[in-house]
Amino acid sequence: MDRGALQRFAKTLLEPSDEIALESTTNAWAVADLLEPYLAKVVVSNALATKGRTPGRRRMGDGARCLAASAAR
């Protein structure tokens, strides 16, 4: 996905009240910087550092919900 496509995604599908959590990868900070103006909160996390913080079974999105909840504290 290029920068323009990501901006179109942000402008059309994201709400100012939305919050996201990104796994810390090579481009995570560039993506976070690009999306930040369209969101209430952006959290970037090291997956290895937060691996054990999601209670129960691991499902897609569990880590993001856990990070968003902990960032709100």
Backbone bond lengths (Angstrom), bond angles and torsions (degrees), N, CA, C in turn:
res aa  C-N    CA-C-N  psi(-1)  N-CA   C-N-CA  omega(-1)  CA-C   N-CA-C  phi
1 M - - - 1.438 - - 1.532 107.18 -
2 D 1.308 116.81 132.00 1.457 119.84 178.78 1.533 110.94 -93.78
3 R 1.311 116.22 172.44 1.466 122.98 -175.86 1.534 112.13 -56.60
4 G 1.325 116.98 -44.29 1.468 120.87 -179.94 1.516 112.53 -62.78
5 A 1.316 116.63 -42.33 1.471 120.79 178.96 1.523 110.83 -64.88
6 L 1.319 116.25 -39.10 1.469 120.17 178.85 1.530 111.02 -66.62
7 Q 1.321 117.03 -39.04 1.467 120.11 177.23 1.529 110.96 -66.77
8 R 1.330 117.70 -40.36 1.473 120.34 177.05 1.526 110.35 -62.40
9 F 1.333 116.55 -42.35 1.460 121.19 176.35 1.526 110.25 -57.27
10 A 1.327 116.06 -48.21 1.464 120.84 -178.02 1.527 111.46 -62.62
11 K 1.308 117.03 -44.01 1.466 121.14 -177.11 1.524 112.83 -68.59
12 T 1.333 117.17 -32.85 1.459 119.35 -174.31 1.523 114.55 -97.07
13 L 1.323 118.80 -29.97 1.460 120.06 -172.83 1.522 115.53 -113.09
14 L 1.314 117.90 -17.26 1.456 119.55 -178.21 1.520 111.34 -96.39
15 E 1.304 115.53 147.87 1.463 122.73 177.50 1.528 108.76 -107.75
16 P 1.327 118.66 150.52 1.468 120.66 178.67 1.532 113.52 -59.32
17 S 1.309 117.91 -20.23 1.474 121.30 179.63 1.536 112.18 -90.16
18 D 1.333 118.06 -6.02 1.461 121.83 -178.58 1.526 111.41 -69.87
19 E 1.321 115.20 151.09 1.460 123.19 175.82 1.520 107.67 -130.09
20 I 1.341 117.19 141.84 1.455 120.19 178.30 1.523 110.31 -132.45
21 A 1.322 114.69 157.25 1.462 122.09 173.56 1.527 106.88 -124.90
22 L 1.322 116.10 130.50 1.461 122.04 179.20 1.517 109.47 -114.30
23 E 1.320 116.17 142.55 1.459 120.13 172.50 1.520 107.91 -77.49
24 S 1.300 115.94 136.12 1.451 121.24 -178.27 1.527 110.28 -68.61
25 T 1.315 115.81 107.28 1.462 123.25 176.64 1.518 107.60 -130.87
26 T 1.297 116.30 -176.05 1.464 120.99 -176.77 1.521 113.04 -52.28
27 N 1.325 117.70 -44.32 1.464 121.03 -174.72 1.523 114.16 -102.35
28 A 1.310 118.48 8.23 1.465 121.33 -174.73 1.523 112.38 -58.59
29 W 1.322 117.68 -43.02 1.468 119.46 -176.91 1.524 111.24 -70.20
30 A 1.319 118.02 -35.08 1.462 120.61 176.94 1.525 109.96 -65.41
31 V 1.325 116.83 -42.17 1.465 121.36 177.94 1.525 110.00 -66.52
32 A 1.316 117.49 -43.61 1.468 121.34 178.94 1.523 110.88 -59.78
33 D 1.331 116.79 -45.17 1.473 120.45 179.08 1.513 111.84 -62.21
34 L 1.326 116.90 -37.47 1.462 120.93 -179.18 1.529 111.57 -71.40
35 L 1.331 117.72 -38.46 1.465 121.64 -176.63 1.521 113.80 -84.28
36 E 1.315 117.34 -23.45 1.468 121.81 -173.74 1.526 114.77 -51.27
37 P 1.327 120.18 -42.35 1.469 119.04 -179.76 1.535 114.49 -63.99
38 Y 1.329 117.12 -18.50 1.463 121.25 -176.79 1.524 113.32 -97.76
39 L 1.328 118.06 -2.85 1.458 121.87 -171.00 1.521 112.40 -127.70
40 A 1.313 115.11 159.07 1.464 120.63 174.47 1.519 110.75 -73.92
41 K 1.347 116.78 -36.74 1.462 119.97 -177.59 1.521 110.40 -155.01
42 V 1.331 115.77 140.20 1.457 123.21 172.78 1.525 107.10 -125.42
43 V 1.332 116.79 127.50 1.454 122.53 178.41 1.522 107.37 -118.18
44 V 1.334 117.30 130.42 1.459 122.38 173.96 1.519 107.09 -113.10
45 S 1.333 116.18 127.98 1.456 120.56 -175.11 1.516 111.60 -130.67
46 N 1.318 115.22 145.73 1.448 122.39 171.65 1.525 106.88 -80.40
47 A 1.306 117.29 116.88 1.470 121.67 -175.59 1.526 112.08 -59.80
48 L 1.315 117.69 -36.03 1.466 119.62 179.47 1.523 111.40 -67.95
49 A 1.325 117.20 -34.58 1.458 120.84 -178.87 1.525 112.25 -74.98
50 T 1.317 118.16 -27.17 1.467 121.23 -176.76 1.524 112.46 -107.57
51 K 1.316 117.79 4.53 1.460 123.37 -175.50 1.526 113.44 -51.88
52 G 1.295 118.68 -44.52 1.456 121.27 -175.50 1.510 114.99 -87.79
53 R 1.290 118.70 5.57 1.471 120.92 -174.66 1.514 114.35 -90.15
54 T 1.324 117.73 -6.49 1.462 120.26 179.19 1.519 108.12 -96.37
55 P 1.340 117.69 111.78 1.464 119.39 -178.64 1.528 112.16 -72.65
56 G 1.321 116.98 152.90 1.459 120.97 175.24 1.520 112.86 77.48
57 R 1.316 114.45 -163.50 1.456 120.94 -179.19 1.519 111.77 -64.92
58 R 1.331 116.16 148.75 1.460 121.55 176.93 1.522 108.90 -88.34
59 R 1.299 116.94 124.60 1.460 122.75 174.67 1.512 107.07 -131.96
60 M 1.311 116.19 159.31 1.452 120.44 177.99 1.522 109.08 -56.48
61 G 1.296 117.43 125.43 1.455 121.47 178.41 1.513 114.38 98.58
62 D 1.329 118.68 -15.99 1.466 120.34 -179.99 1.521 111.10 -59.16
63 G 1.313 116.77 -46.65 1.458 120.90 -179.50 1.513 112.10 -61.44
64 A 1.323 117.16 -41.65 1.465 121.46 179.65 1.518 110.68 -63.58
65 R 1.337 117.33 -43.26 1.468 120.07 179.11 1.517 110.45 -65.19
66 C 1.323 116.68 -40.57 1.459 121.24 179.59 1.532 110.51 -63.35
67 L 1.325 116.67 -45.50 1.469 120.23 180.00 1.514 111.32 -65.47
68 A 1.311 116.78 -42.38 1.460 119.80 -179.89 1.519 110.32 -62.86
69 A 1.323 117.36 -40.58 1.461 121.08 179.35 1.529 111.03 -66.53
70 S 1.325 116.42 -41.85 1.467 118.63 -179.01 1.516 111.36 -71.66
71 A 1.317 117.93 -31.33 1.470 120.89 178.52 1.525 111.38 -70.75
72 A 1.317 116.96 -25.65 1.465 121.07 -178.59 1.525 111.87 -75.61
73 R 1.326 116.62 -16.87 1.468 120.46 -178.24 1.495 112.30 -72.62
